[in-house]
Amino acid sequence: MLAEGWRLNADIAYLPWTDFKGRDYHLLRPKTMFDEQRGNGGGGVQIEGVLSYFLTQNISVGVGGRYWAMWTKKDSDSLCSSSGCVGEPRILAKYSMERWGTFFQASYKLD
């Protein structure tokens, strides 16, 4: 507890391995095409923090934030399926993703 009625919680998680499969669409070209992409290995992290206030012993409200990040190894595949790149030497790339957000929560603890 930080002070009377206040609590701060934090969680951190590490992802030792990730797997990714995606499709990159190119819709504004005369002929719609897409690139298939896939990768594995890499890693990731998730961090979350919540500041809560106890209205009563059993009821609390809070605000928090969460951050996610994931990435693949540098030698992931990119296959240009509809653009004619399949069969040519593969294209190596590194893929990554980051997301963050805030949230509000309310909880009730049963005795």
PyMOL CGO cylinders between C-alpha atoms (Angstrom):
from pymol import cmd
from pymol.cgo import CYLINDER

trace = [
    CYLINDER, 0.00, 0.00, 0.00, 1.23, 3.49, -0.86, 0.3, 1, 1, 1, 1, 1, 1,
    CYLINDER, 1.23, 3.49, -0.86, -0.95, 5.31, 1.64, 0.3, 1, 1, 1, 1, 1, 1,
    CYLINDER, -0.95, 5.31, 1.64, -4.24, 4.64, 3.40, 0.3, 1, 1, 1, 1, 1, 1,
    CYLINDER, -4.24, 4.64, 3.40, -6.56, 3.13, 0.76, 0.3, 1, 1, 1, 1, 1, 1,
    CYLINDER, -6.56, 3.13, 0.76, -4.10, 3.28, -2.18, 0.3, 1, 1, 1, 1, 1, 1,
    CYLINDER, -4.10, 3.28, -2.18, -2.26, 0.36, -3.79, 0.3, 1, 1, 1, 1, 1, 1,
    CYLINDER, -2.26, 0.36, -3.79, 0.19, 0.17, -6.72, 0.3, 1, 1, 1, 1, 1, 1,
    CYLINDER, 0.19, 0.17, -6.72, 0.63, -3.13, -8.60, 0.3, 1, 1, 1, 1, 1, 1,
    CYLINDER, 0.63, -3.13, -8.60, 3.11, -3.86, -11.39, 0.3, 1, 1, 1, 1, 1, 1,
    CYLINDER, 3.11, -3.86, -11.39, 3.67, -6.98, -13.50, 0.3, 1, 1, 1, 1, 1, 1,
    CYLINDER, 3.67, -6.98, -13.50, 6.41, -7.73, -16.00, 0.3, 1, 1, 1, 1, 1, 1,
    CYLINDER, 6.41, -7.73, -16.00, 6.43, -10.76, -18.30, 0.3, 1, 1, 1, 1, 1, 1,
    CYLINDER, 6.43, -10.76, -18.30, 9.14, -11.88, -20.72, 0.3, 1, 1, 1, 1, 1, 1,
    CYLINDER, 9.14, -11.88, -20.72, 8.41, -13.98, -23.82, 0.3, 1, 1, 1, 1, 1, 1,
    CYLINDER, 8.41, -13.98, -23.82, 11.45, -16.14, -24.59, 0.3, 1, 1, 1, 1, 1, 1,
    CYLINDER, 11.45, -16.14, -24.59, 10.13, -17.19, -28.03, 0.3, 1, 1, 1, 1, 1, 1,
    CYLINDER, 10.13, -17.19, -28.03, 7.64, -15.78, -30.54, 0.3, 1, 1, 1, 1, 1, 1,
    CYLINDER, 7.64, -15.78, -30.54, 5.98, -17.04, -33.72, 0.3, 1, 1, 1, 1, 1, 1,
    CYLINDER, 5.98, -17.04, -33.72, 4.63, -14.64, -36.35, 0.3, 1, 1, 1, 1, 1, 1,
    CYLINDER, 4.63, -14.64, -36.35, 2.61, -15.07, -39.55, 0.3, 1, 1, 1, 1, 1, 1,
    CYLINDER, 2.61, -15.07, -39.55, 1.18, -12.06, -41.35, 0.3, 1, 1, 1, 1, 1, 1,
    CYLINDER, 1.18, -12.06, -41.35, 0.03, -10.69, -44.68, 0.3, 1, 1, 1, 1, 1, 1,
    CYLINDER, 0.03, -10.69, -44.68, 0.98, -7.25, -46.01, 0.3, 1, 1, 1, 1, 1, 1,
    CYLINDER, 0.98, -7.25, -46.01, -1.76, -6.04, -48.38, 0.3, 1, 1, 1, 1, 1, 1,
    CYLINDER, -1.76, -6.04, -48.38, -1.14, -3.44, -51.11, 0.3, 1, 1, 1, 1, 1, 1,
    CYLINDER, -1.14, -3.44, -51.11, -4.70, -2.37, -51.95, 0.3, 1, 1, 1, 1, 1, 1,
    CYLINDER, -4.70, -2.37, -51.95, -4.08, 0.94, -53.77, 0.3, 1, 1, 1, 1, 1, 1,
    CYLINDER, -4.08, 0.94, -53.77, -2.15, -0.56, -56.67, 0.3, 1, 1, 1, 1, 1, 1,
    CYLINDER, -2.15, -0.56, -56.67, -3.81, -1.27, -60.04, 0.3, 1, 1, 1, 1, 1, 1,
    CYLINDER, -3.81, -1.27, -60.04, -3.57, -4.99, -59.28, 0.3, 1, 1, 1, 1, 1, 1,
    CYLINDER, -3.57, -4.99, -59.28, -4.16, -5.77, -55.60, 0.3, 1, 1, 1, 1, 1, 1,
    CYLINDER, -4.16, -5.77, -55.60, -1.32, -7.86, -54.22, 0.3, 1, 1, 1, 1, 1, 1,
    CYLINDER, -1.32, -7.86, -54.22, 0.02, -9.07, -50.89, 0.3, 1, 1, 1, 1, 1, 1,
    CYLINDER, 0.02, -9.07, -50.89, 3.22, -10.34, -49.31, 0.3, 1, 1, 1, 1, 1, 1,
    CYLINDER, 3.22, -10.34, -49.31, 3.19, -13.36, -47.01, 0.3, 1, 1, 1, 1, 1, 1,
    CYLINDER, 3.19, -13.36, -47.01, 5.51, -12.89, -44.03, 0.3, 1, 1, 1, 1, 1, 1,
    CYLINDER, 5.51, -12.89, -44.03, 6.53, -15.27, -41.28, 0.3, 1, 1, 1, 1, 1, 1,
    CYLINDER, 6.53, -15.27, -41.28, 9.11, -15.50, -38.57, 0.3, 1, 1, 1, 1, 1, 1,
    CYLINDER, 9.11, -15.50, -38.57, 9.92, -17.17, -35.28, 0.3, 1, 1, 1, 1, 1, 1,
    CYLINDER, 9.92, -17.17, -35.28, 12.50, -17.06, -32.55, 0.3, 1, 1, 1, 1, 1, 1,
    CYLINDER, 12.50, -17.06, -32.55, 12.91, -13.55, -31.22, 0.3, 1, 1, 1, 1, 1, 1,
    CYLINDER, 12.91, -13.55, -31.22, 11.19, -12.59, -28.00, 0.3, 1, 1, 1, 1, 1, 1,
    CYLINDER, 11.19, -12.59, -28.00, 8.87, -10.15, -26.31, 0.3, 1, 1, 1, 1, 1, 1,
    CYLINDER, 8.87, -10.15, -26.31, 7.88, -8.30, -23.17, 0.3, 1, 1, 1, 1, 1, 1,
    CYLINDER, 7.88, -8.30, -23.17, 4.68, -7.19, -21.43, 0.3, 1, 1, 1, 1, 1, 1,
    CYLINDER, 4.68, -7.19, -21.43, 4.59, -4.56, -18.68, 0.3, 1, 1, 1, 1, 1, 1,
    CYLINDER, 4.59, -4.56, -18.68, 1.48, -3.58, -16.70, 0.3, 1, 1, 1, 1, 1, 1,
    CYLINDER, 1.48, -3.58, -16.70, 0.90, -1.16, -13.84, 0.3, 1, 1, 1, 1, 1, 1,
    CYLINDER, 0.90, -1.16, -13.84, -2.30, -0.37, -11.89, 0.3, 1, 1, 1, 1, 1, 1,
    CYLINDER, -2.30, -0.37, -11.89, -2.99, 2.33, -9.29, 0.3, 1, 1, 1, 1, 1, 1,
    CYLINDER, -2.99, 2.33, -9.29, -6.04, 1.37, -7.21, 0.3, 1, 1, 1, 1, 1, 1,
    CYLINDER, -6.04, 1.37, -7.21, -8.05, 3.13, -4.52, 0.3, 1, 1, 1, 1, 1, 1,
    CYLINDER, -8.05, 3.13, -4.52, -10.16, 1.16, -2.01, 0.3, 1, 1, 1, 1, 1, 1,
    CYLINDER, -10.16, 1.16, -2.01, -13.56, 2.80, -1.55, 0.3, 1, 1, 1, 1, 1, 1,
    CYLINDER, -13.56, 2.80, -1.55, -14.39, 0.19, 1.11, 0.3, 1, 1, 1, 1, 1, 1,
    CYLINDER, -14.39, 0.19, 1.11, -12.57, -2.89, 2.33, 0.3, 1, 1, 1, 1, 1, 1,
    CYLINDER, -12.57, -2.89, 2.33, -14.14, -4.92, -0.53, 0.3, 1, 1, 1, 1, 1, 1,
    CYLINDER, -14.14, -4.92, -0.53, -14.59, -2.38, -3.37, 0.3, 1, 1, 1, 1, 1, 1,
    CYLINDER, -14.59, -2.38, -3.37, -11.77, -0.72, -5.32, 0.3, 1, 1, 1, 1, 1, 1,
    CYLINDER, -11.77, -0.72, -5.32, -11.40, 1.34, -8.49, 0.3, 1, 1, 1, 1, 1, 1,
    CYLINDER, -11.40, 1.34, -8.49, -8.24, 1.85, -10.46, 0.3, 1, 1, 1, 1, 1, 1,
    CYLINDER, -8.24, 1.85, -10.46, -6.47, 3.13, -13.54, 0.3, 1, 1, 1, 1, 1, 1,
    CYLINDER, -6.47, 3.13, -13.54, -3.63, 1.39, -15.28, 0.3, 1, 1, 1, 1, 1, 1,
    CYLINDER, -3.63, 1.39, -15.28, -1.49, 1.04, -18.35, 0.3, 1, 1, 1, 1, 1, 1,
    CYLINDER, -1.49, 1.04, -18.35, -0.15, -1.87, -20.35, 0.3, 1, 1, 1, 1, 1, 1,
    CYLINDER, -0.15, -1.87, -20.35, 2.67, -2.16, -22.92, 0.3, 1, 1, 1, 1, 1, 1,
    CYLINDER, 2.67, -2.16, -22.92, 3.40, -5.13, -25.21, 0.3, 1, 1, 1, 1, 1, 1,
    CYLINDER, 3.40, -5.13, -25.21, 6.32, -5.63, -27.58, 0.3, 1, 1, 1, 1, 1, 1,
    CYLINDER, 6.32, -5.63, -27.58, 7.25, -8.68, -29.67, 0.3, 1, 1, 1, 1, 1, 1,
    CYLINDER, 7.25, -8.68, -29.67, 9.90, -9.22, -32.35, 0.3, 1, 1, 1, 1, 1, 1,
    CYLINDER, 9.90, -9.22, -32.35, 11.34, -11.95, -34.55, 0.3, 1, 1, 1, 1, 1, 1,
    CYLINDER, 11.34, -11.95, -34.55, 14.91, -12.80, -35.48, 0.3, 1, 1, 1, 1, 1, 1,
    CYLINDER, 14.91, -12.80, -35.48, 16.62, -10.78, -38.21, 0.3, 1, 1, 1, 1, 1, 1,
    CYLINDER, 16.62, -10.78, -38.21, 16.42, -13.63, -40.74, 0.3, 1, 1, 1, 1, 1, 1,
    CYLINDER, 16.42, -13.63, -40.74, 12.64, -14.12, -40.96, 0.3, 1, 1, 1, 1, 1, 1,
    CYLINDER, 12.64, -14.12, -40.96, 11.03, -14.97, -44.32, 0.3, 1, 1, 1, 1, 1, 1,
    CYLINDER, 11.03, -14.97, -44.32, 9.06, -12.68, -46.60, 0.3, 1, 1, 1, 1, 1, 1,
    CYLINDER, 9.06, -12.68, -46.60, 7.36, -14.41, -49.54, 0.3, 1, 1, 1, 1, 1, 1,
    CYLINDER, 7.36, -14.41, -49.54, 5.82, -12.16, -52.24, 0.3, 1, 1, 1, 1, 1, 1,
    CYLINDER, 5.82, -12.16, -52.24, 2.98, -14.59, -52.98, 0.3, 1, 1, 1, 1, 1, 1,
    CYLINDER, 2.98, -14.59, -52.98, 0.79, -12.59, -55.34, 0.3, 1, 1, 1, 1, 1, 1,
    CYLINDER, 0.79, -12.59, -55.34, 3.54, -10.40, -56.79, 0.3, 1, 1, 1, 1, 1, 1,
    CYLINDER, 3.54, -10.40, -56.79, 5.50, -13.24, -58.36, 0.3, 1, 1, 1, 1, 1, 1,
    CYLINDER, 5.50, -13.24, -58.36, 8.37, -13.42, -55.87, 0.3, 1, 1, 1, 1, 1, 1,
    CYLINDER, 8.37, -13.42, -55.87, 7.73, -17.05, -54.89, 0.3, 1, 1, 1, 1, 1, 1,
    CYLINDER, 7.73, -17.05, -54.89, 10.57, -19.26, -56.07, 0.3, 1, 1, 1, 1, 1, 1,
    CYLINDER, 10.57, -19.26, -56.07, 13.06, -16.40, -56.18, 0.3, 1, 1, 1, 1, 1, 1,
    CYLINDER, 13.06, -16.40, -56.18, 15.66, -16.12, -53.42, 0.3, 1, 1, 1, 1, 1, 1,
    CYLINDER, 15.66, -16.12, -53.42, 13.88, -15.43, -50.16, 0.3, 1, 1, 1, 1, 1, 1,
    CYLINDER, 13.88, -15.43, -50.16, 13.84, -11.96, -48.70, 0.3, 1, 1, 1, 1, 1, 1,
    CYLINDER, 13.84, -11.96, -48.70, 15.07, -11.78, -45.09, 0.3, 1, 1, 1, 1, 1, 1,
    CYLINDER, 15.07, -11.78, -45.09, 13.54, -9.29, -42.67, 0.3, 1, 1, 1, 1, 1, 1,
    CYLINDER, 13.54, -9.29, -42.67, 12.92, -8.61, -38.98, 0.3, 1, 1, 1, 1, 1, 1,
    CYLINDER, 12.92, -8.61, -38.98, 9.34, -8.04, -37.81, 0.3, 1, 1, 1, 1, 1, 1,
    CYLINDER, 9.34, -8.04, -37.81, 8.25, -6.31, -34.64, 0.3, 1, 1, 1, 1, 1, 1,
    CYLINDER, 8.25, -6.31, -34.64, 5.06, -5.13, -32.93, 0.3, 1, 1, 1, 1, 1, 1,
    CYLINDER, 5.06, -5.13, -32.93, 4.41, -2.64, -30.16, 0.3, 1, 1, 1, 1, 1, 1,
    CYLINDER, 4.41, -2.64, -30.16, 1.07, -1.89, -28.48, 0.3, 1, 1, 1, 1, 1, 1,
    CYLINDER, 1.07, -1.89, -28.48, 0.14, 0.17, -25.47, 0.3, 1, 1, 1, 1, 1, 1,
    CYLINDER, 0.14, 0.17, -25.47, -3.05, 1.21, -23.80, 0.3, 1, 1, 1, 1, 1, 1,
    CYLINDER, -3.05, 1.21, -23.80, -4.69, 2.50, -20.66, 0.3, 1, 1, 1, 1, 1, 1,
    CYLINDER, -4.69, 2.50, -20.66, -7.65, 1.07, -18.80, 0.3, 1, 1, 1, 1, 1, 1,
    CYLINDER, -7.65, 1.07, -18.80, -10.00, 1.68, -15.90, 0.3, 1, 1, 1, 1, 1, 1,
    CYLINDER, -10.00, 1.68, -15.90, -11.14, -1.08, -13.61, 0.3, 1, 1, 1, 1, 1, 1,
    CYLINDER, -11.14, -1.08, -13.61, -13.44, -1.73, -10.68, 0.3, 1, 1, 1, 1, 1, 1,
    CYLINDER, -13.44, -1.73, -10.68, -13.37, -4.79, -8.46, 0.3, 1, 1, 1, 1, 1, 1,
    CYLINDER, -13.37, -4.79, -8.46, -15.36, -6.32, -5.68, 0.3, 1, 1, 1, 1, 1, 1,
    CYLINDER, -15.36, -6.32, -5.68, -13.76, -8.85, -3.31, 0.3, 1, 1, 1, 1, 1, 1,
    CYLINDER, -13.76, -8.85, -3.31, -16.01, -11.56, -1.88, 0.3, 1, 1, 1, 1, 1, 1,
    CYLINDER, -16.01, -11.56, -1.88, -15.44, -12.53, 1.75, 0.3, 1, 1, 1, 1, 1, 1,
]
cmd.load_cgo(trace, "trace")
